[in-house]
Amino acid sequence: MTLYVLRMTLVISIVILGSIPLFSIFYTQLLSSFTGNNDYDKFKADLFYPGFAQVSSNGSLSSTMDNNTWISDRDNLKIVMKLEPEVPIIDQWTRIHFEIRNMTSDMFFLEDGLLVNATITDHDGRLFKFPQKSIIDGKFDLEYIFPDDGQHRVILQLYKNNMAYTIAFFDLTVPHPQPSTDFWSQLFQPKPY
C-alpha cells in the first residue's frame, strides 16, 4: 500500500509541476519514464507554446490614413498630411504635418496672410479645436494626443486675408494598441488549452 501511495504522490506532484511552464520540460520526461511510455515526441508540442498577440494577417502595419492628400481643382491646391509617428499611439503626442502646394507646379503655396483653423473630431462626437495658426512657406504642424482608437477626422478651414478660402478634411484610423510580440513578453503568457 505504501508503494501505491508513493506512486500516486509522485503522479500528483508531476501533474502540478507540469502545469507550470517552467517545469513542463520535466513533466514529459518524468511522466514517460514513470509510465514506461516513450512517446516523448508526442509531448514536444507542450514544451514551447506561442504567446497570443493581435497582429495583422500579413504581419505588417496597415495605413492609418484613409486619405492623406486633399485636392481642390477650383483653388488649384493640394494639401498633404503626414503623421509622426506614422501610426498614432493612444495617449501619446502625435505631430501632424501639413504641406500646401500649388497643384499644377507642385511648388509650395506661398501666399501672405494665409491662416488655418483646425479641428479634430472622433467617432464619439468629441471635438478639439486648435487655435488659429499662420501658414508659413506653405507648411504648418499640429500636435495632438489621440484619446482613444477608432475613426478621426481632421478638418482644416483656410482663410486668405481674413476671408474664408477653402475647407479640407482628412480621415484617419487610430488602431487599437497591440500587445508586444517580443520573446520576453511571450515568456510569461498563460498556456493555451
C-alpha positions in Angstrom: 0.0 0.0 0.0 2.8 2.4 0.7 4.3 1.9 -2.7 0.9 2.8 -4.2 0.7 6.0 -2.1 4.3 6.9 -3.1 3.4 6.4 -6.8 0.2 8.5 -6.5 2.1 11.3 -4.7 4.7 11.3 -7.5 2.0 11.4 -10.2 0.2 14.3 -8.4 3.4 16.3 -8.0 4.3 15.7 -11.6 0.9 16.9 -12.7 1.1 20.0 -10.5 4.7 20.8 -11.6 3.8 20.1 -15.2 1.1 22.8 -15.2 3.8 25.4 -14.5 5.5 26.2 -17.9 9.0 26.4 -16.3 8.7 22.8 -15.2 6.9 21.4 -18.2 10.1 20.0 -19.7 10.5 17.8 -16.6 6.8 16.8 -16.7 7.0 14.9 -20.0 10.3 13.2 -19.2 9.2 12.1 -15.8 5.8 11.0 -17.0 7.2 8.9 -19.8 9.8 7.3 -17.5 7.2 6.7 -14.8 4.5 5.2 -17.1 7.0 3.3 -19.3 5.6 5.2 -22.4 8.4 6.5 -24.6 6.2 8.8 -26.7 8.4 11.8 -25.9 7.7 13.3 -29.3 4.0 13.3 -28.6 4.6 15.8 -25.7 7.1 18.0 -27.5 4.3 20.4 -28.6 3.7 21.2 -25.0 7.3 22.2 -24.2 7.2 25.6 -26.0 4.0 27.2 -26.9 3.3 30.6 -28.6 2.1 33.6 -26.8 -1.0 35.3 -28.1 -1.0 38.8 -29.6 -3.1 40.7 -32.0 -1.3 41.2 -35.3 -2.5 41.9 -38.8 -2.9 38.9 -41.2 0.2 39.7 -43.1 2.3 40.9 -40.1 2.6 44.5 -41.4 1.1 47.8 -40.3 -1.8 48.9 -42.4 -2.1 52.5 -43.4 -3.9 54.6 -40.7 -4.9 57.4 -43.1 -7.8 56.9 -45.5 -6.8 59.9 -47.5 -3.5 61.7 -47.0 -3.9 64.1 -49.9 -6.7 66.6 -50.4 -7.1 68.3 -53.8 -9.1 71.4 -54.8 -9.4 71.9 -58.6 -11.3 75.1 -58.0 -8.5 76.7 -55.9 -5.6 74.8 -57.6 -4.5 73.5 -54.2 -3.1 70.2 -53.0 -2.7 69.6 -49.2 -0.7 66.7 -48.0 -0.9 65.4 -44.4 1.8 63.3 -42.7 1.8 61.8 -39.2 4.8 61.4 -36.9 4.8 58.6 -35.7 3.2 57.1 -38.8 0.9 55.1 -36.6 -0.5 57.2 -33.8 -0.3 55.8 -30.3 -3.2 56.5 -27.9 -2.3 59.0 -25.1 1.0 60.0 -26.7 1.8 63.1 -28.7 1.4 62.8 -32.5 2.8 65.6 -34.8 0.6 66.2 -37.8 2.5 67.9 -40.7 0.7 69.7 -43.5 2.1 70.9 -46.8 0.1 73.2 -49.0 1.2 73.1 -52.7 0.1 74.6 -56.0 -1.4 71.7 -57.8 -0.1 72.5 -61.3 3.5 73.4 -60.4 3.8 71.3 -57.2 5.6 74.3 -55.6 4.7 75.4 -52.0 1.7 77.7 -51.8 3.3 81.0 -50.8 0.6 83.5 -50.0 0.8 86.2 -47.4 -2.0 86.3 -44.8 -2.9 82.6 -45.1 -4.4 81.3 -41.8 -5.8 77.9 -40.8 -8.4 76.8 -38.2 -8.0 73.1 -37.5 -10.5 70.8 -35.8 -10.2 67.1 -34.9 -13.4 65.0 -34.4 -13.7 61.4 -33.4 -16.3 58.6 -33.7 -17.8 59.5 -30.3 -18.6 63.1 -31.5 -15.8 64.8 -29.5 -14.3 67.9 -31.0 -10.9 69.5 -30.4 -10.4 72.9 -32.0 -6.9 74.3 -32.3 -6.1 78.0 -32.1 -5.8 79.8 -35.4 -2.3 79.4 -37.0 -0.4 81.2 -39.6 0.8 79.2 -42.6 4.4 80.0 -43.3 6.1 78.9 -46.6 3.2 76.5 -47.3 3.7 74.4 -44.2 2.3 74.1 -40.7 2.2 71.5 -37.9 -0.3 70.4 -35.2 0.4 68.4 -32.1 -2.3 66.2 -30.7 -2.9 63.4 -28.3 -5.4 60.9 -29.6 -7.6 59.9 -26.6 -8.7 56.6 -28.0 -8.7 54.3 -31.0 -11.1 54.5 -33.9 -12.1 56.9 -36.7 -10.9 60.5 -36.5 -11.4 63.4 -39.0 -9.1 66.4 -39.3 -10.9 69.4 -40.7 -9.0 72.4 -42.0 -10.5 75.8 -42.7 -8.2 78.0 -44.7 -8.5 81.8 -44.6 -6.8 84.2 -47.0 -6.7 87.8 -45.8 -9.3 87.0 -43.1 -11.8 85.7 -45.8 -12.9 82.1 -46.0 -10.8 80.5 -48.7 -11.4 76.7 -48.7 -12.1 73.7 -46.5 -10.2 70.4 -46.5 -10.6 67.2 -44.4 -8.6 64.1 -43.8 -9.9 60.8 -42.3 -7.6 58.6 -40.3 -7.9 55.5 -38.1 -6.1 55.1 -34.8 -5.5 51.4 -34.3 -6.2 49.6 -31.1 -3.0 49.1 -29.1 -1.2 45.9 -29.9 0.4 43.8 -27.2 4.1 43.4 -27.5 5.3 40.3 -29.5 8.9 40.1 -28.4 10.3 37.0 -26.7 10.2 38.3 -23.1 6.6 39.4 -23.2 5.6 35.9 -24.5 7.6 34.1 -21.9 5.0 34.5 -19.2 1.9 34.2 -21.3 -0.7 31.7 -20.0 -0.7 28.4 -21.6 -3.5 27.9 -24.2 -5.8 24.9 -23.6 
